């Protein structure tokens, strides 16, 4: 019943949420949390991102050697928490024509690993 002031009187036991309202809210929370978990970067994403960045740096070093007409070396580094191994060990050289010391650089973290391959022709590939 509504009074003249616009307020309604509720009978005892009728206050609160219905079961349908609670289920809808729980479903919204569940969908939101599932979407959040799926978008968080995992260790594979971090390793892959570092590998792509490393490949871009190597390609930029090669391009700089060609543009300047001088041999340039590339010493790979990765963010903290990731492991880097390189064959051959040490910096990679690019000469003035873009030719390179062939190398394979592996970035890893736990079970996740990805590599950058630099061939003798100066081609850089991230896998």
C-alpha positions as MATLAB code, in Angstrom:
seq = 'XXXXXXXXXXXXXXXXXXXXXXXXXXXXXXXXXXXXXXXXXXXXXXXXXXXXXXXXXXXXXXXXXXXXXXXXXXXXXXXXXXXXXXXXXXXXXXXXXXXXXXXXXXXXXXXXXXXXXXXXXXXXXXX';
ca = [
       0.000    0.000    0.000;
       1.237    3.480   -0.838;
       0.672    6.331    1.559;
       0.068    9.955    0.632;
       3.810   10.680    1.000;
       4.713    8.065   -1.606;
       6.302    5.488    0.646;
       5.142    1.924    0.614;
       4.658   -0.284    3.567;
       6.193   -3.764    3.310;
       4.998   -6.728    5.198;
       7.600   -8.547    7.293;
       9.430  -11.265    5.303;
       9.205   -9.466    1.958;
      12.488   -7.517    2.165;
      15.597   -8.695    0.267;
      16.502  -10.080   -3.148;
      14.778  -12.800   -5.091;
      16.569  -15.977   -6.104;
      16.479  -14.913   -9.759;
      18.224  -11.627   -8.960;
      20.964  -13.425   -7.024;
      21.519  -15.953   -9.824;
      21.772  -13.158  -12.441;
      24.346  -11.278  -10.356;
      26.387  -14.459   -9.800;
      26.311  -15.210  -13.548;
      27.561  -11.697  -14.354;
      30.389  -12.058  -11.828;
      31.306  -15.473  -13.246;
      31.412  -14.266  -16.845;
      33.461  -11.210  -15.885;
      36.011  -13.237  -13.915;
      36.340  -15.818  -16.708;
      37.008  -13.052  -19.242;
      39.634  -11.554  -16.945;
      41.441  -14.861  -16.451;
      41.499  -15.542  -20.201;
      43.067  -12.152  -20.975;
      45.886  -12.353  -18.422;
      49.262  -13.005  -20.040;
      50.786  -16.368  -19.219;
      54.414  -17.438  -19.323;
      54.089  -18.400  -23.007;
      52.946  -14.873  -23.890;
      55.825  -13.290  -21.984;
      58.420  -15.508  -23.702;
      56.856  -14.949  -27.134;
      56.750  -11.184  -26.609;
      60.421  -11.097  -25.555;
      61.383  -13.210  -28.581;
      59.552  -10.955  -31.041;
      61.173   -7.891  -29.454;
      64.602   -9.560  -29.676;
      64.061  -10.358  -33.369;
      63.062   -6.741  -34.033;
      66.207   -5.494  -32.289;
      68.375   -7.859  -34.360;
      66.716   -6.711  -37.587;
      67.202   -3.066  -36.581;
      70.891   -3.747  -35.873;
      71.239   -5.354  -39.330;
      69.516   -2.379  -40.945;
      71.789    0.038  -39.072;
      74.869   -1.827  -40.341;
      73.610   -1.495  -43.916;
      72.666    2.193  -43.552;
      75.935    3.238  -41.924;
      78.108    0.988  -44.086;
      79.893   -0.297  -40.974;
      79.978   -3.667  -39.250;
      77.765   -3.717  -36.187;
      77.407   -6.214  -33.342;
      74.224   -7.280  -31.615;
      74.371   -8.489  -28.005;
      70.959   -9.964  -27.095;
      69.416   -9.293  -23.683;
      66.059  -10.342  -22.206;
      63.923   -9.082  -19.308;
      64.557  -10.354  -15.816;
      63.008  -13.732  -15.101;
      63.658  -15.118  -18.587;
      66.620  -17.289  -19.619;
      68.660  -16.611  -22.736;
      70.947  -19.058  -24.496;
      72.768  -18.393  -27.739;
      74.701  -20.504  -30.235;
      77.369  -19.344  -30.827;
      77.838  -17.561  -27.514;
      78.645  -13.878  -27.616;
      77.562  -10.981  -29.787;
      76.317  -11.480  -33.330;
      78.046   -9.509  -36.093;
      76.368   -7.884  -39.083;
      78.664   -6.551  -41.799;
      78.078   -3.494  -44.002;
      76.111   -5.557  -46.544;
      73.802   -7.078  -43.917;
      75.440  -10.515  -43.879;
      75.559  -12.022  -40.398;
      77.214  -14.563  -38.186;
      74.594  -17.360  -38.178;
      73.085  -17.746  -34.727;
      70.176  -19.229  -32.815;
      68.945  -17.476  -29.690;
      66.557  -19.307  -27.354;
      64.450  -17.453  -24.787;
      62.838  -19.638  -22.125;
      60.955  -19.534  -18.861;
      59.961  -22.820  -17.253;
      58.305  -24.979  -19.915;
      57.806  -22.107  -22.387;
      60.491  -21.465  -25.008;
      60.827  -19.578  -28.277;
      63.759  -18.853  -30.555;
      65.211  -16.273  -32.902;
      67.196  -17.586  -35.858;
      69.635  -15.371  -37.718;
      70.933  -16.878  -40.961;
      74.156  -16.034  -42.843;
      72.259  -13.822  -45.291;
      71.079  -11.649  -42.363;
      67.530  -12.967  -42.272;
      65.932  -12.779  -38.820;
      63.062  -15.134  -37.888;
      61.218  -15.482  -34.579;
      59.616  -18.851  -33.806;
];
